[in-house]
Amino acid sequence: MLVPSSSRQLGPGTAKVDAPVGVGHDWAVTTIDDITIEPPGIGELFDPRRAFPDGRPIELEIGCGKGGFLLRRARECSDRGFIGLEWANKFFKYAADRMARWGVNNVRIMRADAHHMFIHQMTPGCLAALHVYHPDPWPKKRHHKRRLISEQFVEHAVAALQSGARWAIQTDHAEYYEWIRERVDPRAELTEIAYDDPGFGIVDEEAGTNFEIKYLREGRPIYRVAYRRI
Ligand SMILES: C[S@@+](CC[C@H](N)C(=O)[O-])C[C@H]1O[C@@H](n2cnc3c(N)ncnc32)[C@H](O)[C@@H]1O
């Protein structure tokens, strides 16, 4: 059973929360060095399949934060590989430490700007699923250019999906949701599908990310959409 994440604040790289109950330190066979991967060098492409060379399907989460969703998915699906991209160093370290303490060996966390990575360095056709949960909404108009979802990003995200791959997006920000739909819906390579999909970790419309759990408790509406690459 997954132990709920603590809300305790952590120093960089020193996360020591939600260790598995009843398990001692010798349990952790995976180290942070096993979990973290380096971003590609300038001019190099990132192919996440290289992190799992046995050909397993790869799911990638952008902005994995504290890693709650990835941890649950990785524990449920030991036959798939999971990549978390996280820009904030604090959360990158937190998530990597969390995976190491749970001993999951099918997750890799990379500190990277996903917007730049997808547009300039992502290998086409490499993903079985793309998860984007509560991307920063940047609500002020003058900050819209900082949003993850841009026309250019969408073009490259679609290209990164294999045929049949799933792309799930959710946000608590109504205006950003409309913005996203305006940019993603017109893509001819995608078809909208049911959001619920236990095969991709979504049950009762809940992905179970840290932000989702917090916002549901506060009674905020959450806007969700999922697509399949044709
Ligand atoms: C609002 S939080 C949501 C975290 C998590 N997905 C959840 O639902 O609990 C957004 C996360 O995306 C990360 N982030 C924002 N822009 C990013 C980017 N360009 N590349 C990678 N991560 C990014 C932030 O550091 C933050 O951890």
PDBQT file of the ligand as one rigid body, heavy atoms in Angstrom, charges set to zero:
ROOT
HETATM    1  C1  LIG A 301       1.882  22.979 -10.422  1.00  0.00    +0.000 C 
HETATM    2  S1  LIG A 301       3.186  21.822 -10.288  1.00  0.00    +0.000 S 
HETATM    3  C2  LIG A 301       2.358  20.251 -10.588  1.00  0.00    +0.000 C 
HETATM    4  C3  LIG A 301       3.169  19.077 -10.119  1.00  0.00    +0.000 C 
HETATM    5  C4  LIG A 301       2.532  17.695 -10.395  1.00  0.00    +0.000 C 
HETATM    6  N1  LIG A 301       2.353  17.454 -11.807  1.00  0.00    +0.000 N 
HETATM    7  C5  LIG A 301       1.204  17.568  -9.683  1.00  0.00    +0.000 C 
HETATM    8  O1  LIG A 301       0.171  17.554 -10.349  1.00  0.00    +0.000 OA
HETATM    9  O2  LIG A 301       1.225  17.478  -8.444  1.00  0.00    +0.000 OA
HETATM   10  C6  LIG A 301       4.044  22.071 -11.828  1.00  0.00    +0.000 C 
HETATM   11  C7  LIG A 301       5.382  21.393 -11.843  1.00  0.00    +0.000 C 
HETATM   12  O3  LIG A 301       5.927  21.505 -13.153  1.00  0.00    +0.000 OA
HETATM   13  C8  LIG A 301       7.295  21.891 -13.037  1.00  0.00    +0.000 C 
HETATM   14  N2  LIG A 301       7.624  22.581 -14.289  1.00  0.00    +0.000 N 
HETATM   15  C9  LIG A 301       7.180  23.794 -14.687  1.00  0.00    +0.000 A 
HETATM   16  N3  LIG A 301       7.667  24.092 -15.905  1.00  0.00    +0.000 NA
HETATM   17  C10 LIG A 301       8.424  23.035 -16.281  1.00  0.00    +0.000 A 
HETATM   18  C11 LIG A 301       9.192  22.750 -17.443  1.00  0.00    +0.000 A 
HETATM   19  N4  LIG A 301       9.277  23.621 -18.455  1.00  0.00    +0.000 N 
HETATM   20  N5  LIG A 301       9.850  21.571 -17.505  1.00  0.00    +0.000 NA
HETATM   21  C12 LIG A 301       9.786  20.688 -16.479  1.00  0.00    +0.000 A 
HETATM   22  N6  LIG A 301       9.073  20.920 -15.355  1.00  0.00    +0.000 NA
HETATM   23  C13 LIG A 301       8.401  22.059 -15.258  1.00  0.00    +0.000 A 
HETATM   24  C14 LIG A 301       7.330  22.761 -11.813  1.00  0.00    +0.000 C 
HETATM   25  O4  LIG A 301       8.637  22.877 -11.273  1.00  0.00    +0.000 OA
HETATM   26  C15 LIG A 301       6.376  22.025 -10.891  1.00  0.00    +0.000 C 
HETATM   27  O5  LIG A 301       7.022  21.029 -10.146  1.00  0.00    +0.000 OA
ENDROOT
TORSDOF 0
